[in-house]
Amino acid sequence: MPHEFLRDYGYVMLFCVVLAESFGIPAPGQTLLIGTALLAAHGELNLGVVLAAAFAGTGLGGIIGYGIGHHGGRRVILRFGRYVRIGKPELQRMEDYFTRYGSWFVVFARFFEVLRQLNGIVAGIVDMPLRAFLLSNFAGAALWVGVWGLGSWRLGKQMASYSDVIQKATALVVVLGLAVLLVLLGVYIKHRWRKGGARRR
């Protein structure tokens, strides 16, 4: 994507792409968030507007996904999921994870491909209470935007130029990815420990 185009239309594009990605359409939302945050680090975009656009798009997209899931989402995924390699086994697996981890699934699913696009739809399919979904949805949106938006901006402030930032952005992806995995591992261990304690009682 040309630098000038992203600079001129970055806010609207970020909102639209992240919105679409959050209700099931494969789109480069995370890449675009990183790119616009890096531009903000060099004064070419406003960081606050970048973060607000990403948060609003992500949160609203999740709500749209929930509505799709609540009103026939399983049928939609089974009909069109083959175009993105999602079939009945993959959907069943996501539903099982959701049943076991509930709100945690909605919060952290945004950090993984496919799950990021479908977590709202799956929440609607399994009839997660709307209030619980909204809280988890916006908490996950804030966490995702904070990690990739603020993290990328912080990295960008330490780089000499935009091109230098792009070359070294991979390091940010690796570090933040490992951090997310560690958090998820901690949540999983805590969940298993509590489950084991309940069985012993």
Residue pairs with C-beta under 8 A, 6 or more apart in sequence:
1 35
3 39
3 162
6 13
6 35
6 36
6 39
7 39
7 44
7 45
10 32
10 35
10 36
10 39
10 45
10 50
11 36
11 45
11 49
11 50
11 53
12 53
13 32
14 29
14 32
14 33
14 36
14 50
14 53
14 54
14 57
15 53
15 54
15 56
15 57
16 57
17 27
17 28
17 29
17 32
17 57
18 27
18 29
18 32
18 33
18 53
18 54
18 57
18 58
18 61
19 57
19 58
19 60
19 61
19 64
20 27
20 29
20 61
21 27
21 28
21 29
21 61
21 116
21 117
22 29
22 57
22 58
22 59
22 60
22 61
22 62
22 64
22 65
22 116
22 117
22 120
23 61
23 62
23 64
23 65
23 68
23 117
23 120
23 121
24 65
24 68
24 77
24 117
24 118
24 120
24 121
25 117
26 84
26 117
29 54
29 57
29 58
29 116
30 116
30 148
33 50
33 54
33 145
33 148
33 149
33 152
34 148
34 152
34 169
34 172
34 173
36 45
36 50
36 54
37 47
37 50
37 51
37 148
37 149
37 150
37 151
37 152
37 153
37 156
38 152
38 153
38 155
38 156
38 162
38 165
38 166
38 169
39 45
39 156
39 162
40 46
40 47
40 50
40 153
40 156
41 47
41 152
41 153
41 154
41 155
41 156
41 157
41 159
41 165
42 156
42 161
42 162
42 165
44 162
47 149
47 153
50 149
50 153
51 145
51 146
51 149
51 150
54 145
54 149
55 141
55 142
55 145
58 110
58 140
58 141
58 144
58 145
59 137
59 138
59 141
61 120
62 106
62 119
62 120
62 133
62 137
62 140
62 141
63 120
63 134
63 137
64 120
65 73
65 118
65 119
65 120
65 121
65 123
65 124
66 120
66 121
66 123
66 124
66 128
66 130
66 133
66 137
67 124
68 76
68 120
68 121
68 124
69 120
69 121
69 122
69 123
69 124
69 125
69 126
70 124
70 125
70 127
71 124
73 121
73 122
73 124
73 125
74 91
74 125
76 121
77 86
77 91
77 118
77 121
78 87
78 88
78 91
81 87
81 90
81 91
84 114
84 117
86 114
86 118
90 114
91 122
94 115
94 118
94 122
95 122
95 125
95 126
97 105
98 105
98 119
98 122
98 123
98 126
98 128
99 126
100 191
101 187
101 191
102 128
102 132
103 132
103 135
103 136
104 136
104 187
104 191
105 115
105 119
105 122
106 119
106 120
106 123
106 128
106 133
106 136
106 137
106 140
107 136
107 139
107 140
107 143
108 140
108 143
108 180
108 183
108 184
108 187
109 115
109 116
109 118
109 119
109 140
110 116
110 119
110 140
110 141
110 143
110 144
111 144
111 147
111 177
111 180
119 140
120 133
120 137
123 133
123 137
124 133
147 176
147 179
147 180
148 176
151 172
151 176
152 169
152 172
155 165
155 168
155 169
155 171
155 172
156 165
159 165
159 168
